Amino acid sequence: MGERTRWKQDRVYVRRRRMAAAAAALLCLTLCAAAIGGWRALRPGHTAALPAGQQSTTSAKKASPTSGSPTSRSEHPAPRQDGPSSGTRLRLIDRFTGGITPKSVDASGHGLVLANNMIYSHSITVYNSWTHKLVKRLPDTIDLAKFGFPDHPGISQGGPVEAAWTKDAKYAYVSNYVMSGPGFKGSAQDECSPTSGYDRSFVYRFNATTMAWDQAIEVGVVPKFVAITPDQKQVVISNWCDFTISIIDRATATQVKVIRLAAQPRGIVIMPDNRTAYVAAMYGNKVFRVDLRTGEHHVILAVSRPRHLVLSPDSKTLYLAASGTNTVYKISTRTDKVVAQVISGREPRSMTISQDGTALYVVNYFGNTASKITTSDMKVVQQVPTDPTPIGITYDDATHQVWVACYGGSMLIFDDTSRGGATSSPPATATE
């Protein structure tokens, strides 16, 4: 064997030794990473063990580039769901914080989720519903004079409370608790009445293409819940402190009608006829059926602190969360009568419903839990722990995930596609 052949063999062995050394180094790095990951999962304060690809964080996820439009469904096919939502179970897959105080959370169903951070953070935060990454943090500051309100020159500040997305997910209407800035007194509180003397406030329109506010519409005093008629022509707002609902014409971006109801109206749903609405007057202890065209209304139910309303996909059933009775009621929209009820937990606040209508999801504010209720028999089939003061909840049609907003400053995300998820048993006995 000549020297030239021997040199070639030596090069092969050298290359092999180098490859073996690189493999050993890679194995060491992998073992170290696994050890660190295990320590993190077991350390105090870790919320839950999350699956690969999902990371529980203590700060807002790094913002992805603002594309200016919702992510296409074709880029992220909807995950497969193991049967109807009534048979699946919630499984915590993500948690994040980071400068948020979410009063509510609303999924567009087209790839975006919007959180309203009230007067404690003065912003909305917009997330990608597939990746859970922050897309935009938009302050609630606005120059109202540029939107046709010369009595308020310069920069004013709001306080985002609730939102409603249009069907095409191009816009979201956001209510603001109280305005401060030029021409405003800048104060309001929940203990109020039409004689409190607070300023009228505004609803902003969020443009999902530009990721900015593009309209400001003056409504009543301390606006809270927002609903859009099925034909997308009007927006209906509940005004907490002047006991009214405002009707906004979307084409002109103006308030066109005000209907007086009772103390502290909040939850609203609108029937397919675009004129019949149900409104919960929380401290009036009444639920109203309202004709949006004539303003005529009557009480369908008297109950302690009715707060939130949800309509079934076929509009045949109305669901009501009443904080004063810890109960969720099932109401026929044909008869306006209660047909079933169940105790959800301590102080149920907001609700959402699955895309197929077979399951309700309810946050229990003082229970620090979220309950899953099957709509066919009104049974609590699962109750999962949350961070303190869960206040907002939304079901994302695009991913079959449930987002829970906790007022103290966190967001929890639960997957609801599998029958194999962890469950928590409902209370053995139901008491108020």
C-alpha positions in Angstrom: 0.0 0.0 0.0 1.6 3.3 -1.1 1.9 6.5 0.9 -0.8 8.2 -1.3 -3.3 5.4 -0.4 -2.4 5.5 3.3 -3.0 9.3 3.3 -6.5 8.9 1.8 -7.3 6.3 4.5 -6.1 8.5 7.3 -8.4 11.3 6.0 -11.3 9.0 6.1 -10.5 8.0 9.7 -10.0 11.6 10.7 -13.4 12.6 9.2 -15.1 9.7 11.0 -13.5 10.7 14.3 -14.6 14.3 13.8 -18.2 13.1 13.0 -18.2 10.9 16.1 -17.0 13.8 18.3 -19.7 16.1 16.8 -22.4 13.4 17.6 -21.1 13.1 21.1 -21.2 16.9 21.6 -24.8 17.0 20.2 -25.8 14.2 22.6 -24.4 16.2 25.5 -26.3 19.3 24.5 -29.5 17.4 24.1 -29.1 15.8 27.6 -28.4 19.2 29.2 -31.4 20.8 27.5 -33.6 17.9 28.7 -32.3 18.3 32.3 -32.9 22.1 32.2 -36.4 21.5 30.8 -37.2 19.0 33.6 -35.9 21.4 36.2 -38.1 24.2 34.8 -41.2 21.9 34.7 -40.7 21.0 38.4 -39.7 24.4 39.7 -42.2 26.3 42.0 -44.6 28.5 40.1 -44.7 26.4 36.9 -48.3 26.3 35.9 -48.6 23.0 34.0 -46.6 20.6 31.9 -47.1 21.6 28.4 -46.7 19.5 25.2 -43.8 19.9 22.8 -44.0 23.1 20.8 -46.0 25.0 23.4 -44.2 27.1 26.0 -45.6 28.5 29.2 -44.2 31.9 29.7 -44.2 34.7 32.3 -44.0 37.5 29.7 -45.7 38.4 26.5 -44.7 36.2 23.6 -42.3 37.9 21.1 -44.2 39.9 18.6 -44.2 38.5 15.1 -44.1 40.9 12.2 -47.4 42.7 11.8 -48.7 41.4 8.5 -51.7 43.6 8.6 -54.2 40.8 7.9 -55.4 37.6 9.6 -53.5 34.5 8.9 -55.0 32.4 6.1 -56.9 29.3 7.2 -55.1 27.5 4.3 -51.8 28.0 6.0 -53.1 26.5 9.2 -55.6 23.7 8.6 -58.1 23.3 11.4 -57.0 20.6 13.9 -59.1 17.4 13.8 -61.6 17.2 16.6 -62.4 13.9 18.2 -66.1 14.0 17.8 -68.6 16.7 19.0 -67.4 19.2 21.6 -69.7 17.7 24.2 -67.4 14.6 24.2 -64.0 16.3 24.2 -62.2 17.7 27.3 -60.2 20.8 28.0 -56.4 20.5 28.3 -54.2 23.4 29.2 -51.6 24.0 26.5 -50.3 27.5 27.1 -50.2 30.4 29.5 -48.6 33.9 29.1 -48.5 37.3 30.8 -46.7 40.4 29.9 -48.2 43.8 30.6 -51.8 42.7 30.2 -54.9 43.1 32.4 -57.5 41.4 30.2 -61.1 42.2 31.0 -62.3 40.2 27.9 -61.0 38.1 25.1 -62.5 37.6 21.6 -61.5 35.3 18.8 -62.2 36.4 15.2 -62.4 32.8 14.0 -60.0 33.7 11.2 -56.7 33.6 13.0 -56.7 36.6 15.4 -57.6 36.9 19.1 -58.1 40.3 20.7 -57.7 41.0 24.4 -59.1 44.2 26.0 -56.9 45.4 28.8 -59.1 48.1 30.3 -57.9 51.1 32.2 -55.2 49.2 34.0 -53.1 48.7 30.8 -54.9 51.1 28.4 -54.5 48.8 25.4 -55.7 46.0 23.2 -53.4 43.1 22.5 -53.8 41.1 19.3 -52.6 37.5 19.0 -52.2 34.9 16.3 -54.6 32.2 17.3 -52.5 29.4 15.9 -49.1 30.4 17.3 -50.4 32.4 20.3 -47.8 35.1 19.5 -48.4 38.8 20.0 -49.1 40.5 16.7 -49.9 44.0 17.9 -50.1 46.0 21.1 -52.3 49.0 20.3 -52.7 51.8 22.9 -56.2 53.2 23.5 -55.0 56.7 22.8 -56.8 58.5 19.9 -57.1 62.0 18.5 -60.9 62.4 18.5 -60.8 65.7 16.6 -59.5 63.8 13.6 -62.6 61.6 13.7 -65.0 64.5 13.7 -65.1 65.6 17.4 -63.6 69.1 17.6 -64.6 69.5 21.2 -61.9 67.0 22.1 -58.7 68.3 20.4 -55.4 66.5 21.0 -54.9 63.0 22.5 -57.6 61.3 24.5 -57.4 58.0 26.3 -60.1 55.3 26.7 -60.2 52.0 28.5 -61.1 48.9 26.4 -63.7 46.7 27.9 -65.4 44.4 25.3 -65.2 43.7 21.6 -67.2 42.2 18.7 -65.7 41.0 15.4 -67.5 41.4 12.1 -68.2 38.2 10.3 -65.4 38.7 7.8 -63.0 39.4 10.7 -61.9 42.7 9.0 -63.0 44.8 11.9 -63.7 44.7 15.6 -65.7 47.2 17.6 -64.3 48.0 21.0 -66.1 49.7 23.9 -64.2 52.1 26.2 -65.1 52.4 29.9 -64.3 56.1 30.3 -62.5 58.7 28.3 -59.9 61.1 29.7 -58.2 64.0 27.9 -59.3 67.4 26.5 -62.9 68.1 27.1 -63.5 65.1 29.5 -63.9 64.9 33.3 -62.0 61.6 33.1 -63.7 59.7 35.9 -66.4 57.0 36.3 -67.1 54.0 38.4 -69.4 50.9 38.4 -71.5 52.2 41.2 -73.4 54.8 39.1 -76.7 55.9 37.7 -77.9 58.4 35.0 -77.6 61.2 37.6 -73.9 60.5 38.2 -72.8 63.1 35.7 -70.2 61.1 33.9 -69.2 61.8 30.3 -70.5 59.9 27.4 -67.8 57.5 26.0 -66.8 56.1 22.7 -66.6 52.9 20.7 -63.5 52.5 18.6 -63.3 50.4 15.4 -60.2 48.3 15.0 -59.0 47.7 11.5 -57.4 44.2 11.2 -55.7 45.2 7.9 -53.9 48.3 9.2 -53.8 47.1 12.8 -55.0 50.6 13.9 -58.2 52.5 15.0 -60.0 53.8 12.0 -63.3 55.0 13.6 -64.5 56.6 16.9 -68.3 56.6 17.6 -69.8 58.4 20.6 -72.3 56.3 22.6 -73.6 56.3 26.1 -72.0 56.5 29.6 -69.6 53.6 30.5 -70.3 51.4 27.5 -69.6 47.7 28.1 -70.9 44.8 25.9 -70.8 45.0 22.1 -72.9 43.0 19.7 -73.4 43.1 15.9 -76.6 42.3 14.1 -76.5 39.2 11.9 -76.9 41.3 8.8 -73.8 43.3 9.9 -75.6 46.6 9.5 -75.8 47.7 13.1 -73.8 47.6 16.3 -75.6 47.4 19.7 -73.9 48.7 22.8 -74.9 48.3 26.5 -74.3 51.6 28.4 -73.7 50.6 32.0 -74.2 53.9 33.8 -77.1 55.5 31.9 -79.2 52.3 31.8 -79.5 52.3 28.0 -78.5 50.5 24.9 -77.1 52.4 21.9 -77.7 51.4 18.3 -75.0 52.3 15.8 -75.4 52.4 12.1 -72.3 50.9 10.6 -72.6 52.7 7.2 -72.5 56.2 8.8 -70.6 55.3 12.0 -73.1 57.1 14.2 -75.4 56.4 17.0 -78.9 56.4 15.5 -81.1 55.2 18.4 -81.0 54.9 22.2 -83.3 52.6 24.2 -83.7 53.0 28.0 -83.9 49.8 30.0 -82.9 49.2 33.6 -79.9 49.4 35.9 -76.6 48.3 34.5 -77.4 46.6 31.2 -74.6 44.3 30.0 -75.0 41.1 28.0 -76.6 41.3 24.6 -77.5 38.7 21.9 -79.4 39.5 18.6 -81.8 37.1 16.8 -81.5 36.3 13.1 -84.4 38.8 12.3 -81.9 41.6 13.1 -84.5 43.4 15.3 -85.1 41.1 18.3 -82.4 41.4 21.1 -82.1 39.9 24.5 -80.4 42.2 27.1 -79.3 41.3 30.6 -79.6 44.3 33.1 -77.2 43.0 35.7 -78.2 45.3 38.7 -81.7 45.7 37.5 -82.0 41.9 38.0 -83.9 41.5 34.8 -83.5 40.0 31.3 -85.3 41.9 28.6 -86.6 41.0 25.1 -86.1 44.2 23.1 -87.5 45.3 19.7 -84.5 47.3 18.3 -86.7 49.0 15.7 -89.5 50.3 18.0 -87.7 50.3 21.3 -90.5 48.2 22.9 -89.3 45.7 25.5 -90.5 43.5 28.3 -89.0 41.3 31.0 -88.7 37.6 30.3 -86.9 36.7 33.5 -86.2 38.2 36.9 -83.0 36.8 38.5 -80.2 38.0 40.7 -77.4 39.7 38.7 -77.8 38.3 35.2 -74.6 39.1 33.4 -73.8 37.3 30.1 -75.9 35.9 27.3 -75.0 33.4 24.6 -77.2 32.2 21.7 -77.1 28.7 20.3 -76.0 28.4 16.6 -79.6 27.6 15.6 -80.9 30.5 17.7 -83.5 28.3 19.4 -81.8 28.5 22.8 -80.6 31.3 24.9 -78.1 30.7 27.7 -77.7 33.1 30.6 -75.0 33.3 33.3 -76.4 34.8 36.5 -73.6 35.9 38.9 -76.1 36.2 41.8 -77.2 32.6 41.7 -74.0 30.9 40.5 -76.2 29.4 37.8 -76.4 29.0 34.0 -79.9 29.0 32.6 -81.1 27.4 29.4 -84.0 29.4 27.9 -86.2 28.6 24.9 -86.4 31.6 22.5 -89.8 30.3 21.3 -91.4 30.6 24.7 -88.9 32.8 26.6 -89.1 30.2 29.4 -86.3 28.5 31.4 -86.1 24.9 30.4 -83.1 23.8 32.4 -80.4 25.1 34.7 -77.1 24.2 36.4 -74.8 25.6 39.0 -71.6 26.5 37.2 -69.3 27.6 40.1 -68.7 30.7 42.2 -69.8 33.9 40.4 -70.1 32.8 36.7 -69.2 35.8 34.5 -68.6 35.4 30.8 -69.5 32.4 28.6 -68.7 31.1 25.1 -70.1 28.3 23.1 -68.5 25.7 20.8 -68.8 25.9 17.1 -71.2 23.0 17.0 -73.3 24.3 19.9 -72.9 21.2 22.0 -70.8 22.7 24.8 -70.7 25.9 26.9 -67.6 27.2 28.6 -68.0 29.5 31.6 -65.5 31.3 33.8 -66.3 31.4 37.5 -64.8 34.6 38.8 -64.6 33.8 42.5 -64.1 30.1 42.0 -60.9 30.6 40.0 -62.2 27.9 37.6 -63.7 27.4 34.2 -66.6 25.0 33.7 -67.6 23.0 30.6 -71.3 22.3 30.3 -73.0 20.0 27.8 -75.9 21.9 26.4 -78.1 18.8 25.7 -78.5 18.0 29.4 -77.0 21.1 31.1 -74.4 19.1 33.1 -71.0 20.3 34.3 -68.8 17.7 32.8 -65.5 19.3 33.5 -64.1 22.1 35.8 -60.5 23.2 35.3 -58.5 25.5 37.6 -57.5 28.9 36.3 -55.4 31.8 37.5 -57.2 34.2 40.0 -60.2 36.2 38.7 -61.0 34.6 35.4 -63.2 37.2 33.7 -63.2 36.7 29.9 -63.5 33.6 27.7 -63.7 32.9 24.0 -63.9 29.8 21.7 -61.7 30.0 18.6 -63.5 28.2 15.7 -60.2 28.1 13.7 -58.4 26.0 16.3 -61.0 24.5 18.6 -59.2 26.2 21.5 -60.6 28.1 24.5 -58.9 31.3 25.7 -59.4 32.4 29.3 -58.6 36.0 30.3 -57.7 36.4 33.9 -58.0 40.0 35.2 -54.9 39.8 37.3 -52.7 39.7 34.2 -52.6 36.4 32.4 -54.1 34.4 29.5 -54.7 30.7 29.6 -55.3 28.6 26.4 -57.0 25.2 26.5 -57.1 22.7 23.7 -60.6 21.1 23.3 -60.1 18.6 20.4 -59.4 15.3 22.3 -61.3 13.0 24.5 -58.1 12.1 26.3 -57.4 15.5 28.0 -57.1 15.8 31.8 -60.3 16.5 33.6 -61.5 17.8 37.0 -64.6 16.5 38.5 -67.5 18.8 39.1 -68.6 19.4 42.8 -70.4 16.4 44.3 -73.2 18.7 45.5 -74.3 21.9 43.9 -75.0 24.8 46.2 -75.1 28.5 45.7 
